[in-house]
Amino acid sequence: MKRSLFGALVALVFGAGMVVMTTSSTAGADANRLNLSDLRQATTKFHSLENTMASGRVDLHLCVDHMGQHWADQATFSDGILDPLNPEAMVYTQNAQGHLQLVAVEWVSDTPGMVMNIPLHFNPAVNLWVLHAWLYSQNSNGMFADMNPRIGVCPPPA
């Protein structure tokens, strides 16, 4: 009798735990969707390069194949602030007409950090902690991957 009561209690606790875990996962997914929606709304103004420059971001002359051209405010790399709605960098690629088109945003820091519960990762090529979000170009590697196969190679320097 004690064994079956104990088994029933374990099953009940385990089942309740699964419901809580499932609910938490769903709540987390909803929170990330809301954050991405808010992020799109906050960064839509950067489709205009004039707005990007007005925000203090400059062309870093850092174009990476399958990533794009980076415009950033380098002063914010070391300010210790990772604002989910105000990433340090905007990433552009050239469209068919030769104009820069916003494809992603990027948080950059000289120390580890997290944005939307996702940790930045260390990029030894630039000696910084980074995280991309491909808000404006689908990425088969994932929303937060560094490289995007849809983005071509950088144009040769003029």
Steps between C-alpha positions, in 0.01 A plus 500: 500500500779744594686418178197570277424823690864607457485412127181701456657796682812485279282483187293794621807713578667404172183575304457837671863577428449424132200735488705777665794437265272505196328817619836668567632406157190637334515818707868540407422457130224762525737739679762456228239565230396817679862607534568439130189694407606787727852480357370523142290800595795669674743439213279556195628860484846363413380398156599861429877543502445866591329390823784257567757779468285738707506239779880529523574180310772514236618271224762278663627395156453148630325292240487127568397248233160341577444764767522849353623853562504619861400846617549553873559740782836375627468705819220269617708179469649561843224692676378188684146540366332242277167656410270243336326775301811697404771269364847646453522410130281490192600256227433575132547327169491641149174436318470445123496878442828543693334666801562394857209307649461424872508124561599454865581667828789411727575548867868549573689514828854470627369280786260201508129574521149392404218645292147351506641215715748411224871527584736693277786287371866592465620581148879473498525670158392831656581420866143583607185329627222509238148386417320550167126505442397451136181703524485610139640201310399139554788285615492121461775484765266660755393844618807547721771333287805701395496409132208509259533303175247735335748786533762497229865590506615854555569714197868561433631829641474790257 
